[in-house]
Amino acid sequence: MRVSSSTRTQRQQSGIEGLSRLETAVVALLLFTAATHVYAGVVEGAPPVLLAGAGFLGGVVLYLRGLRRRLLTLLAVPFTAVQIPLWYVAKAGNFTLVGYVDKAAQVVLVAALVALAVRQRRRQ
């Protein structure tokens, strides 16, 4: 089986060692928001919140493996952004400090993801 040079390049760039500072910050923010979602999903017994956390974790694993990083970045923007209004509607006035901190992290994360997507597009 023949492996293309772009596939070889992606494999060489997999793992955390080859990440830029921006990518490292994005991964850290993703892991933080994944942890808060998994925690809230388990504690509150909310399967959709738990699934959102699993989605964040799955995206991080795929990104670190070097699989379709540009596509993952583009998909992460709306996936993350939609969490904010969903939280506001679902909590309906019953907000917690953890929720506020997570949503603040997600606002920063969306901005970082957009910056990363722009950077990735320029490299292409």
ChimeraX attribute file (.defattr): number of C-alpha atoms within 10 A of each C-alpha:
attribute: neighborCount
match mode: 1-to-1
recipient: residues
	/A:1	3
	/A:2	4
	/A:3	7
	/A:4	9
	/A:5	9
	/A:6	9
	/A:7	13
	/A:8	10
	/A:9	11
	/A:10	15
	/A:11	14
	/A:12	12
	/A:13	16
	/A:14	17
	/A:15	14
	/A:16	14
	/A:17	9
	/A:18	13
	/A:19	14
	/A:20	11
	/A:21	9
	/A:22	14
	/A:23	19
	/A:24	14
	/A:25	16
	/A:26	21
	/A:27	23
	/A:28	14
	/A:29	20
	/A:30	22
	/A:31	17
	/A:32	17
	/A:33	24
	/A:34	25
	/A:35	18
	/A:36	19
	/A:37	25
	/A:38	23
	/A:39	16
	/A:40	18
	/A:41	18
	/A:42	13
	/A:43	10
	/A:44	11
	/A:45	11
	/A:46	14
	/A:47	14
	/A:48	12
	/A:49	21
	/A:50	22
	/A:51	15
	/A:52	19
	/A:53	24
	/A:54	16
	/A:55	17
	/A:56	24
	/A:57	20
	/A:58	13
	/A:59	22
	/A:60	21
	/A:61	14
	/A:62	15
	/A:63	21
	/A:64	20
	/A:65	17
	/A:66	21
	/A:67	17
	/A:68	12
	/A:69	19
	/A:70	18
	/A:71	11
	/A:72	17
	/A:73	24
	/A:74	15
	/A:75	13
	/A:76	22
	/A:77	18
	/A:78	12
	/A:79	15
	/A:80	19
	/A:81	16
	/A:82	12
	/A:83	15
	/A:84	18
	/A:85	11
	/A:86	11
	/A:87	15
	/A:88	15
	/A:89	10
	/A:90	11
	/A:91	12
	/A:92	9
	/A:93	8
	/A:94	9
	/A:95	12
	/A:96	10
	/A:97	8
	/A:98	11
	/A:99	19
	/A:100	14
	/A:101	13
	/A:102	21
	/A:103	20
	/A:104	12
	/A:105	16
	/A:106	23
	/A:107	15
	/A:108	14
	/A:109	23
	/A:110	20
	/A:111	15
	/A:112	19
	/A:113	26
	/A:114	15
	/A:115	15
	/A:116	19
	/A:117	20
	/A:118	14
	/A:119	13
	/A:120	13
	/A:121	10
	/A:122	8
	/A:123	7
	/A:124	6
